[in-house]
Amino acid sequence: MSDDEVGKDEKELDLSSPEVVTKYKSAAEIINKALQLVLTECKPKVKIVDLCEKGDAFIREQTGKLYKNTKKKIERGVAFPTCISVNNTVCHFSPLASDGTLLEEGDILKIDMGCHIDGFIAVVAHTHVLQEGPVTGRAADVIAAANTAAEVALRLVRPGKKNKEVTEAIQKVAAAYDCKIVEGVLSHQLKQFVIDGNKVVLSVPGPETRVDDAEFQENEVYAIDIVASTGEGKPRLLDERQTTVYKRAVGESYQLKMKASRFIFSEINQNFPIMPFSARALEEKRARLGLVECVNHELLQPYPVLHEKPGDLVAHIKFTVLLMPNGSDRITSHALQEVQPTKTLDEEPEIKAWLALATKSKKKGGGKKKKGKKGDKAEESTEAEPMDATTASQE
């Protein structure tokens, strides 16, 4: 669903409602635990599809325990199916049951997943190298680039700031690590049942990718999505058959010709009317036939599996942030393993100044601005140790 289809008949719910904040934070707690579960299961020779299934099953099970006894039926479950993209694969790899792809020692994995409660969405992506001991070399550089860019974005996505300021800042961070921010990635505003709101932050500006200038405002929620690469940052679609994640294009209609397409589309409308889903959840043989016609007639929006060149390394950090009256509240994250990048930020005063910004601005319930508040200590230490800041804002 898009912004345009929401809120025509009723007032949009936002963070001014304590109940909404609770639902976001409940979804975040589940997705952080789901990420931890998947991460602990990531070992050499494990099938990626099995890990994706475990992540999705955990989300369904945990969300199913909440709001069971309410009079009004509350939708809840997977908001974005678990994807595990390895090495030079950029995103959206969530294979079908028949796929035998295994993890290998030394792989750099990107785990990407989302959860919602009553349409209030928490998403997260995390990068991990399958090895013992600290990560070094270019793998460390690209993880440091993505994570530090995410930390800078957290501090710049605040009321009064503009989306283009974030775009420019994350470019500078990536360049400091001799990496590139990957083109085509958008950070979206989140609203109830809207995973891709109209207000966005562009990763890389270009002639074909323009977005409207926008200013962040209090009580908004964003999914900040940072993907960095040791390569050119210009990912390509290599094989359309790898695409398994789709979202119903609400408002589009077409009289499908094939029986398999009609069957699959009916199943999608019934089970996945709004949120992205994996074709794994459909009957595989019919899905292979039916999805093609649905995509060709724009009834479904595909999330293609994109790749950098072989040998390039890609890192992905995504988090959900609530722009609360007392500051920015990052509700999804996971601590990084130890990384030892080849580059430092010693010659980057602008980046260090961004990292030194606090994310909280006032005491809860109002009051004077106060620096050095206990809750800000972790955030303000990021100037010296930006790589240890991943969980600083998680509650």
N, C-alpha and C positions, 0 to 999 in steps of 0.2 A: 504494500500500500504506500502511496506517496503522500506528501503533505497535503496535496490538493484534495484528497479524498477524506481527510480527517478533519473533524471539528466544524463541519458545516452546520450540523444540527445541535451540537453541544459544545460547551466550553472545554477547551483542551486542559487536561490535568497536567500540572507541572510541579516543580519542587517546592512551591509554596504550600503544598499539601503534605503533612507529615506521613500520611499513609502511602503516598507516592514514593517518598524518600525511603520508607521502610521496604517497599517492594523492590526498588532498585538495589538496595543493600542486601536484601535476601537473595536476589538473583546473583549478585556479585559474590556472595559467600559461597554459593553452590558452584559457580564457574571457577572460582579460585581453587576449590577442593577438587573439582573435576580435572583441572590442569595438573594439579599435584599428583592425582591418581595416574593419569596418562604418563606423566613424566617418569614416575617410579617404574612403570612397566616398559619403558623404552630401553631395550637391550638389543645387542647384535643378534641377528637371525630371527627376530620377531616380525611377524607379518604386520604391515602398516594397517591393513583393513581391520585386523583384530583390535588394534589400539583405538582406531576410530569408533568401532562398535562399542568398546568399553566406555569411552568418553560420553557418547550419546546416551547409552543405557544408564549411566550414573546420573546424568542430568534429568532424564525422564523419571528415574526412581526418586531422586531427592525433591524435585519440584512437585511430584505427585503426593508428597507427604504434607504439603502446605495447602491451606485454604480448602480443606476437604469438606468441611461442614458448613460452608457458607450457603445462604439461600440462592444467591446469584452464582451461576456457573462461572468460574474464573479460569480462563485459558492460561496454560503454563507449559513449559517444556523447552525443547531445543530452539534457540533463536538463530543459530548458525551451526551447521553440522561440523563435527570434528574433522579438521584437515591436518595432515602431517606432510609437509613439503620438504624435500631433502636436497641439500647442496645447492646446485644452480637452479633448481625448481623454485619459482618465486612464491606461488600461492595456489590454494584451492585443490590440492591433491587429496582426494577422499575416495579411495578406490572402491569398486564393486566387490562383492563377496568372492567372485571368481578370480580376482587379481592376486597374484602370488608375490608381489614386491616385498622384499625384506629390508629391515634396517641393517646397516653394517657398521663395524667399529670405525670411529673417526667421522661419521656422517655429521653434518651440521643440520639440525632439524628445526623446523618452524611449526609449532603447534598453534592452531587457530581455532577458536570455538566460541559459542555464544549461548546464553540462557535467558529466558524471560519469564516473568510472573505477571499475569494480567497485561501482557504487552509491554511491560517496562523491562528494557533490554540491558543486559550486561555482557560485554564482549571482552575477549582477551586474546593476545597472541604472545608467544614467548619463544626464544631461540636457545637451543642447547646443543652442545657438541658431545657426541657419544664417545667419551673417553674419561679415563681417570686423570686426576691432576689438573693444573691450570691450563687454560687455552692460550696459545701463543700465536705469533705470526699474523697472517692476513685474516684468519678466522677471528682472532681476538680483535683486530682492527675493525672489522665489519660489525661485530656484535657491539663493540664500544661506540661505533658511529650511530647505530640504530638506537641504542639505549640512551646515550647522551642527548641525541636529538629528541627523544621522547621526554627526557627530563626537562629540556629547554622548552619544548612545546607545552608541557604541564604548567610551566611558569608564565607562559605568554597567552595561553587560552584563559583569559580572564576578562571580566566586564570592562568595556572601554577600549580593549585592544582589537585590532583588525586581523582578519584571516590572512591577508598577504604578509603581515609581519611574521607570522609563524612559518609560512612558506619560505621566506627569505632566510630565516634563522636556521631552519633544519638543513638547508643547502650548505650554509657556512660550517655547520657542525660536521657534516659528512666530508666536506673538503678537507677539514683539519685532520681527518684520519685517512686521507687519500682514497676516499670512497665516493660513491654517487648515491643520491636518493633515487629510488626507482620511479620511473615515469608512470602515470596513469593511476596512481593510488590516491584515493580521496578519503579524507577524514570527514565523517558526516555527523550532523546533529542527529540525536536520537529523540524520538517522541513515542508516545504510546502506540504500539503496533507499527511504528515506522523505523526501520533499520537504516534507511538511506534518505534522511531529511534533506530539504533543499539548501540549507545553509551548510557549506562545505569549506574545508581547507584543502587546497591543491598541493600535491607533493612537489611537482615540477611544472612551472609555467611553460607554455609553448604555443605555437600558432594554432594547433588543433585542440588545445585544452585550455579553455578559458572558463572562469567561474565569476559570478557576481561578487563584488566587494561586499563584505559583511562585517559587522561589529558584534563581538560576543556580548551577551547580556546575562544578568543574574537570573537564576532559576532555569538555565538551559543545561542540557546534557549532551556531551560529545563522545564519540568513539574516535580517539586519536590513533591514527594508523600510520606507522613509520616502517618503511622497507628500504634497506640500504644494500648496496652491492659493491663488490670489488671490481665488477665489470663496468659496462657502459650505462647500465640502468635503463636499457631499452628492451624490455622483455618481449618475447614472441610466443605466439601460439604455434606449437609444432604438430599437435594431433588433436583434432576435435573430439575424437573418441575418448580422450582422457577426461573430458568434462562430465562431471557427475552431479555438480551442485547447481540448483536452479531456484528461481523464485517466480511465483505466479505474478504475471503482469496484470494487476487489477485494472479493470476498465477495458481491457482488450477482449474482443470476441471474434470467433471465426467458426464456421461449420466444418468441423474436421471430417475428412473423407474416410480414413482408415478406421476399422473396428478397434484395432489395438490402440490407436491414438485416443479414440473416444473413451475407451476403458481407462486408460492411464490418466487422462485429463479429469475424468470424473473422480478418480481416486485422489488426485492432487487437490481438487476443489474441496473434497470432503475432509482430507487429513492435513493439508498444508495450504490453506487459503491465503495466507499472508506472509509467513516467515520462509526464508530459504530452507531447502531440504536437500537430502542426498537421494540420488536415484537408487541407492542401496535399500531404501525403505519401500521401494516398489517391486513388483514381480519382474525379475531381471529380463526375461526373454521379451515380454511385451513392452517393457520400458525401453529397450534398445530400439524397437521398431517405432513406438508411439511418440517418444520424446522428440525425435527429429522433426516430425510434422508440426508438433506444438511449437518448437523453437522457430521453425521456418515461417510460421504465421504469427510470430511475436506474442504468443500466449504465455510463453515462459521467457524469463531473462536468465541466460546462462552465466555462470561464473567460471570462465575458462581457466585451465591450468596453463600458466605462463612459465617460460624458461629464459634464463640468461644463457650465455654461451657455456659449453662444457669447460670446467676448470674455474669458472667464476663462483664466488661464494655469496650467498644472500642471507641477510638477517632480518627478522621481523619482530617488532614490538608493537603491540596494540593495547590500549587501555581505555577504560570508561571513566570519565570525569564529570562530577556534578558541580556546577557553578553555584555554590551555596552563598548565602549572605555573608558568611564568615570566611570565605575563600574557596579555593578549588579543592575538591575532595576526590582524589584518585581512589576508586573503589576496587579496581581489578589490577593485579600484578603478581609477579613471582620473582623471588630473588634469583639473580644471575649466579652461575658458577663463577669461579675466579677466572678473570681474563687479564692477560698481560699484553696490551697493545704495543705495537712498535712505535706509535706516535704518542705525544703528550700534548696537553693543552697549555703548556708553559708560555707559549708565544701567542696565546689567544685570549687577550683580556676581555673582549666583548662576550665570548662564550662563558668565561668564568664569571663575569658579572651577571649574565642571565641565570647561571646555575646558583648564584648566591641569593637570588630573590626568594623570599618566603612564599609559600603557597597559601598560607592562612593569613587573613588580614585583620580579623577582629575576634574578640572573645565571643563564644556562643551566647546569643541573646543580646548582642550589641555591646557597646562600650568603646573606650578609646583604643586606637591602634597601639599595639605594644610589640616591640621587637623582642626576640629572645625568649618568647613564651615556650614553656616546656614542650608543647606539641609541635613547635616549629624547629626544634633542635636538629632533628634528623634532616629536615629539608635544607637547613642553612649550612649543614656540613658538606653539602654536595660540591662546593667549590673545590675542596681539597680532594674529595673522593667521589667523583660523579658516578663511578661504576658501582658504588655500594648503595646508591639511592633508590634502587628499584622498588623496595618495599617501604620507603620512607613515608609515603602518603597513604598507605593501605591501613584501613581501620579494622 
